[in-house]
Amino acid sequence: MNKNVLITAVVITALIFTIYMKESREELSDNFLNNDTTILAFGDSLTYGFGAPTDSSYPAFLENKIGFNVINAGINGELSSDGLKRLPSFLKDNPKLVILCHGGNDILQDSYKENLKENLLKMIELIQKSGAEVLLVAVPDFNLFNFKTLDIYSQVADESGVMFEDEVLTYIELHRTLKSDYVHPNAKGYEMMADRFIEVLKSYKLIR
């Protein structure tokens, strides 16, 4: 191989590498949420922050820790069927990420076997159609002594392909010092939820 051919090959290789690195950086940056991002925290009392001061819900902690706008769309006592009806109005705000933590009241009323899985799948479908990412949070069975997470949530995550967190609420429920009552976290528990969600979002490269 003569010198000119070798130089040309090196230049072309360097050019290809530069283009590849540029595209990789752009692709990575597209995955990151930015400061203009709106995050929708959607759910029931576990999202609302029942049992803690208004500034100590997990959405409030999350907003303070990452600096993004986080909408707290939690309603105490809501069933998943009612959440499904309520969700579309919040998607009009075009959130880029929805943290979905719903079904606790279905579980407490022992009605989850009827339609919880279907309602969660429909909520996720609505969110995905809006263009937002989904982080599904598993809720433990409050009727069990060991607060085991329901298999429904892992099934929903597998079928929909969304981000999934299935440990933090079970951990909180098993530690009385993290709860304000039998079901709800206290301020420390809600902060733990926020910290765990941040870990998940970082692992998926959605935040730095």
LINGI-V206174 format. One record per residue. N is the residue number from 1. RES is the residue in one letter. SS is DSSP state (helix for helix, strand for strand, loop for the rest). OMEGA is omega in whole degrees, -180 to 180 (* if undefined). NEAR is the number of other C-alpha atoms within 12 Angstrom. Layout:
n->N res->RES ss->SS omega->OMEGA near->NEAR
n->N res->RES ss->SS omega->OMEGA near->NEAR
This chain:
n->1 res->M ss->loop omega->-179 near->8
n->2 res->N ss->loop omega->-172 near->8
n->3 res->K ss->helix omega->-178 near->9
n->4 res->N ss->helix omega->179 near->10
n->5 res->V ss->helix omega->180 near->11
n->6 res->L ss->helix omega->180 near->12
n->7 res->I ss->helix omega->179 near->13
n->8 res->T ss->helix omega->180 near->14
n->9 res->A ss->helix omega->179 near->15
n->10 res->V ss->helix omega->-180 near->14
n->11 res->V ss->helix omega->-180 near->14
n->12 res->I ss->helix omega->179 near->14
n->13 res->T ss->helix omega->180 near->14
n->14 res->A ss->helix omega->-180 near->14
n->15 res->L ss->helix omega->179 near->14
n->16 res->I ss->helix omega->180 near->14
n->17 res->F ss->helix omega->180 near->14
n->18 res->T ss->helix omega->179 near->14
n->19 res->I ss->helix omega->-180 near->14
n->20 res->Y ss->helix omega->-179 near->14
n->21 res->M ss->helix omega->179 near->14
n->22 res->K ss->helix omega->180 near->14
n->23 res->E ss->helix omega->180 near->14
n->24 res->S ss->helix omega->179 near->14
n->25 res->R ss->helix omega->179 near->14
n->26 res->E ss->helix omega->179 near->13
n->27 res->E ss->helix omega->179 near->14
n->28 res->L ss->helix omega->-178 near->17
n->29 res->S ss->helix omega->178 near->16
n->30 res->D ss->helix omega->-179 near->15
n->31 res->N ss->helix omega->-177 near->23
n->32 res->F ss->loop omega->170 near->23
n->33 res->L ss->loop omega->-179 near->28
n->34 res->N ss->loop omega->-174 near->21
n->35 res->N ss->loop omega->178 near->17
n->36 res->D ss->loop omega->-176 near->16
n->37 res->T ss->loop omega->170 near->26
n->38 res->T ss->strand omega->176 near->30
n->39 res->I ss->strand omega->178 near->40
n->40 res->L ss->strand omega->174 near->40
n->41 res->A ss->strand omega->-172 near->44
n->42 res->F ss->strand omega->179 near->45
n->43 res->G ss->strand omega->-177 near->45
n->44 res->D ss->loop omega->-175 near->36
n->45 res->S ss->helix omega->178 near->36
n->46 res->L ss->helix omega->175 near->48
n->47 res->T ss->helix omega->179 near->46
n->48 res->Y ss->helix omega->-180 near->36
n->49 res->G ss->loop omega->-180 near->40
n->50 res->F ss->loop omega->179 near->30
n->51 res->G ss->loop omega->180 near->27
n->52 res->A ss->loop omega->176 near->27
n->53 res->P ss->loop omega->-175 near->19
n->54 res->T ss->helix omega->-180 near->20
n->55 res->D ss->helix omega->-177 near->22
n->56 res->S ss->helix omega->171 near->29
n->57 res->S ss->loop omega->179 near->37
n->58 res->Y ss->helix omega->176 near->48
n->59 res->P ss->helix omega->179 near->44
n->60 res->A ss->helix omega->177 near->34
n->61 res->F ss->helix omega->-178 near->36
n->62 res->L ss->helix omega->-180 near->34
n->63 res->E ss->helix omega->-179 near->28
n->64 res->N ss->helix omega->-175 near->19
n->65 res->K ss->helix omega->-176 near->21
n->66 res->I ss->helix omega->174 near->28
n->67 res->G ss->loop omega->177 near->21
n->68 res->F ss->loop omega->175 near->25
n->69 res->N ss->strand omega->180 near->27
n->70 res->V ss->strand omega->179 near->33
n->71 res->I ss->strand omega->177 near->31
n->72 res->N ss->strand omega->-180 near->35
n->73 res->A ss->strand omega->177 near->36
n->74 res->G ss->strand omega->178 near->37
n->75 res->I ss->loop omega->180 near->27
n->76 res->N ss->loop omega->173 near->25
n->77 res->G ss->loop omega->-175 near->26
n->78 res->E ss->loop omega->173 near->30
n->79 res->L ss->loop omega->-178 near->32
n->80 res->S ss->helix omega->179 near->40
n->81 res->S ss->helix omega->177 near->29
n->82 res->D ss->helix omega->177 near->25
n->83 res->G ss->helix omega->178 near->35
n->84 res->L ss->helix omega->180 near->32
n->85 res->K ss->helix omega->-175 near->18
n->86 res->R ss->helix omega->-172 near->23
n->87 res->L ss->helix omega->-174 near->37
n->88 res->P ss->helix omega->-179 near->26
n->89 res->S ss->helix omega->179 near->18
n->90 res->F ss->helix omega->179 near->30
n->91 res->L ss->helix omega->177 near->32
n->92 res->K ss->loop omega->178 near->18
n->93 res->D ss->loop omega->178 near->23
n->94 res->N ss->loop omega->175 near->25
n->95 res->P ss->loop omega->177 near->35
n->96 res->K ss->loop omega->179 near->35
n->97 res->L ss->strand omega->175 near->40
n->98 res->V ss->strand omega->173 near->46
n->99 res->I ss->strand omega->-174 near->45
n->100 res->L ss->strand omega->179 near->49
n->101 res->C ss->strand omega->-172 near->46
n->102 res->H ss->loop omega->175 near->48
n->103 res->G ss->loop omega->-178 near->50
n->104 res->G ss->helix omega->-179 near->41
n->105 res->N ss->helix omega->172 near->32
n->106 res->D ss->helix omega->-179 near->32
n->107 res->I ss->helix omega->-180 near->32
n->108 res->L ss->helix omega->179 near->24
n->109 res->Q ss->loop omega->178 near->19
n->110 res->D ss->loop omega->179 near->18
n->111 res->S ss->loop omega->-174 near->19
n->112 res->Y ss->helix omega->-177 near->30
n->113 res->K ss->helix omega->-176 near->20
n->114 res->E ss->helix omega->-173 near->17
n->115 res->N ss->helix omega->-177 near->21
n->116 res->L ss->helix omega->-179 near->35
n->117 res->K ss->helix omega->-180 near->32
n->118 res->E ss->helix omega->-180 near->23
n->119 res->N ss->helix omega->178 near->30
n->120 res->L ss->helix omega->179 near->43
n->121 res->L ss->helix omega->179 near->32
n->122 res->K ss->helix omega->177 near->25
n->123 res->M ss->helix omega->-179 near->40
n->124 res->I ss->helix omega->178 near->40
n->125 res->E ss->helix omega->178 near->28
n->126 res->L ss->helix omega->-179 near->29
n->127 res->I ss->helix omega->-179 near->36
n->128 res->Q ss->helix omega->178 near->24
n->129 res->K ss->helix omega->178 near->18
n->130 res->S ss->helix omega->180 near->23
n->131 res->G ss->loop omega->-178 near->18
n->132 res->A ss->loop omega->172 near->32
n->133 res->E ss->strand omega->-179 near->36
n->134 res->V ss->strand omega->168 near->40
n->135 res->L ss->strand omega->-180 near->41
n->136 res->L ss->strand omega->-180 near->39
n->137 res->V ss->strand omega->-179 near->42
n->138 res->A ss->loop omega->178 near->39
n->139 res->V ss->loop omega->-179 near->44
n->140 res->P ss->strand omega->176 near->39
n->141 res->D ss->loop omega->-177 near->32
n->142 res->F ss->loop omega->-179 near->29
n->143 res->N ss->loop omega->179 near->23
n->144 res->L ss->loop omega->-178 near->18
n->145 res->F ss->loop omega->-177 near->13
n->146 res->N ss->loop omega->176 near->17
n->147 res->F ss->loop omega->-179 near->27
n->148 res->K ss->loop omega->178 near->25
n->149 res->T ss->strand omega->179 near->30
n->150 res->L ss->loop omega->178 near->31
n->151 res->D ss->helix omega->-180 near->19
n->152 res->I ss->helix omega->-175 near->31
n->153 res->Y ss->helix omega->178 near->40
n->154 res->S ss->helix omega->177 near->26
n->155 res->Q ss->helix omega->179 near->22
n->156 res->V ss->helix omega->180 near->32
n->157 res->A ss->helix omega->180 near->27
n->158 res->D ss->helix omega->-177 near->16
n->159 res->E ss->helix omega->-177 near->19
n->160 res->S ss->helix omega->179 near->26
n->161 res->G ss->loop omega->-178 near->19
n->162 res->V ss->loop omega->172 near->32
n->163 res->M ss->strand omega->-171 near->33
n->164 res->F ss->strand omega->175 near->33
n->165 res->E ss->strand omega->-173 near->35
n->166 res->D ss->loop omega->-176 near->33
n->167 res->E ss->loop omega->-166 near->26
n->168 res->V ss->helix omega->-178 near->34
n->169 res->L ss->helix omega->176 near->41
n->170 res->T ss->helix omega->178 near->32
n->171 res->Y ss->helix omega->-179 near->27
n->172 res->I ss->helix omega->-178 near->35
n->173 res->E ss->helix omega->-179 near->35
n->174 res->L ss->loop omega->-178 near->27
n->175 res->H ss->loop omega->-174 near->22
n->176 res->R ss->helix omega->-178 near->18
n->177 res->T ss->helix omega->-180 near->18
n->178 res->L ss->helix omega->-175 near->27
n->179 res->K ss->strand omega->176 near->28
n->180 res->S ss->loop omega->176 near->23
n->181 res->D ss->loop omega->-177 near->20
n->182 res->Y ss->loop omega->-172 near->22
n->183 res->V ss->loop omega->-166 near->32
n->184 res->H ss->loop omega->175 near->39
n->185 res->P ss->strand omega->168 near->38
n->186 res->N ss->loop omega->-178 near->34
n->187 res->A ss->helix omega->180 near->31
n->188 res->K ss->helix omega->178 near->27
n->189 res->G ss->helix omega->179 near->37
n->190 res->Y ss->helix omega->177 near->40
n->191 res->E ss->helix omega->177 near->34
n->192 res->M ss->helix omega->176 near->30
n->193 res->M ss->helix omega->-179 near->41
n->194 res->A ss->helix omega->-180 near->36
n->195 res->D ss->helix omega->180 near->25
n->196 res->R ss->helix omega->179 near->28
n->197 res->F ss->helix omega->176 near->41
n->198 res->I ss->helix omega->178 near->32
n->199 res->E ss->helix omega->-179 near->24
n->200 res->V ss->helix omega->-179 near->27
n->201 res->L ss->helix omega->176 near->31
n->202 res->K ss->helix omega->-180 near->18
n->203 res->S ss->helix omega->177 near->17
n->204 res->Y ss->loop omega->177 near->22
n->205 res->K ss->loop omega->177 near->19
n->206 res->L ss->loop omega->172 near->30
n->207 res->I ss->loop omega->-178 near->26
n->208 res->R ss->loop omega->* near->19
